[in-house]
Amino acid sequence: ADLERVHGTASASAGEPVRGMRRTMVDRMTRAHTQIVPATLWDDADVEAWWSVDHDVTSRLIRGVVDACAVVPQLNAWFDAEAMTLQAHPKVDLGIAVDTPDGLIVPVLRDAGRAADELRGELDALKAAAPARTLSPADLRDPTITLSNFGMLAGRHAALVIVPPQVAIVGAGRITREASLTDNGIRFTHRLPLSVTFDHRVISGGDACRFLAAMIASLERAGTT
């Protein structure tokens, strides 16, 4: 009993308190785990049509999410389980997941359907403010859907976590150059892995499939954003 008591005291004192943003992350992820029934779809987009001339992947992804929300607005929504209501939003207020030394921060890009050149400066400012801890509470409030471009770090596909009341989160993995067979032989293309995790309580598999198909179609179009 004495050994167990001493060992338990030593183990307890070895840990460090989880505070600040890490504590907020614990609370939000716990709430998400208990409230949401997640399901995930994966696919790839062939981005060869623009990759060689335009490496602004984030702007392309933002446009893809906005275009997909126009086709399937149910994923750009909040779900209130107590009131049993699904509130679709007319604009896409896009949460952009940003990795920082202190944890994950998700600033919100308001009305992401605006022109790419108009959004670029605002997006850069949000990304710079996140690690500097200069974001205001308004910058973090009320995203309608979230995008995580985790492929900038590592990974191809992921089943991400939805933070309620949102009902969907989009993930983008690491772009790779791959060979594919065609009628004329082997073709090399750049492929962008995508995932859509959705709350299956209110979003059907068909809704999620149509959303992902619309996003792929947007990403595979040639031309500038």
VENDAJO-V6579 format. One record per backbone hydrogen bond with DSSP energy under -0.5 kcal/mol. CO is the residue of the C=O (numbers start at 0). NH is the residue of the N-H. If there is no record, write none. Layout:
BEGIN
co=[CO | CO]
nh=[NH | NH]
END
This chain:
BEGIN
co=[0 | 1 | 2 | 3 | 4 | 5 | 6 | 7 | 8 | 9 | 10 | 10 | 11 | 16 | 18 | 18 | 19 | 20 | 21 | 22 | 23 | 24 | 25 | 26 | 27 | 28 | 29 | 30 | 31 | 35 | 36 | 38 | 40 | 42 | 44 | 44 | 46 | 46 | 47 | 49 | 49 | 54 | 55 | 56 | 57 | 58 | 59 | 60 | 61 | 62 | 63 | 64 | 65 | 66 | 67 | 71 | 72 | 74 | 75 | 76 | 77 | 78 | 79 | 79 | 84 | 84 | 85 | 86 | 90 | 91 | 91 | 92 | 92 | 92 | 93 | 94 | 94 | 95 | 97 | 99 | 102 | 104 | 106 | 106 | 107 | 108 | 108 | 110 | 114 | 114 | 115 | 116 | 117 | 118 | 119 | 120 | 121 | 122 | 123 | 124 | 125 | 126 | 127 | 128 | 128 | 128 | 129 | 135 | 135 | 136 | 137 | 138 | 143 | 144 | 145 | 146 | 146 | 147 | 147 | 148 | 149 | 149 | 154 | 157 | 161 | 162 | 164 | 166 | 167 | 168 | 169 | 170 | 171 | 175 | 175 | 177 | 179 | 181 | 184 | 186 | 188 | 188 | 189 | 190 | 190 | 191 | 192 | 193 | 194 | 195 | 195 | 196 | 197 | 197 | 198 | 198 | 201 | 203 | 204 | 205 | 206 | 207 | 208 | 209 | 210 | 211 | 212 | 213 | 214 | 215 | 217 | 224]
nh=[4 | 5 | 6 | 7 | 8 | 9 | 10 | 11 | 12 | 13 | 13 | 14 | 14 | 18 | 21 | 22 | 23 | 24 | 25 | 26 | 27 | 28 | 29 | 30 | 31 | 32 | 33 | 34 | 35 | 37 | 199 | 197 | 195 | 193 | 46 | 191 | 49 | 50 | 51 | 52 | 53 | 56 | 59 | 60 | 61 | 62 | 63 | 64 | 65 | 66 | 67 | 68 | 69 | 70 | 71 | 74 | 75 | 76 | 88 | 166 | 86 | 80 | 83 | 84 | 79 | 86 | 87 | 77 | 92 | 93 | 111 | 94 | 143 | 144 | 108 | 96 | 146 | 106 | 104 | 102 | 99 | 97 | 95 | 108 | 109 | 93 | 111 | 113 | 117 | 118 | 119 | 120 | 121 | 122 | 123 | 124 | 125 | 126 | 127 | 128 | 129 | 130 | 131 | 132 | 133 | 134 | 132 | 138 | 139 | 139 | 140 | 107 | 76 | 94 | 169 | 96 | 148 | 149 | 171 | 151 | 152 | 153 | 173 | 159 | 163 | 165 | 78 | 198 | 145 | 196 | 147 | 194 | 150 | 177 | 190 | 188 | 186 | 184 | 181 | 179 | 177 | 190 | 46 | 175 | 192 | 44 | 172 | 42 | 170 | 40 | 197 | 168 | 38 | 199 | 201 | 202 | 203 | 207 | 208 | 209 | 210 | 211 | 212 | 213 | 214 | 215 | 216 | 217 | 218 | 219 | 220 | 115]
END
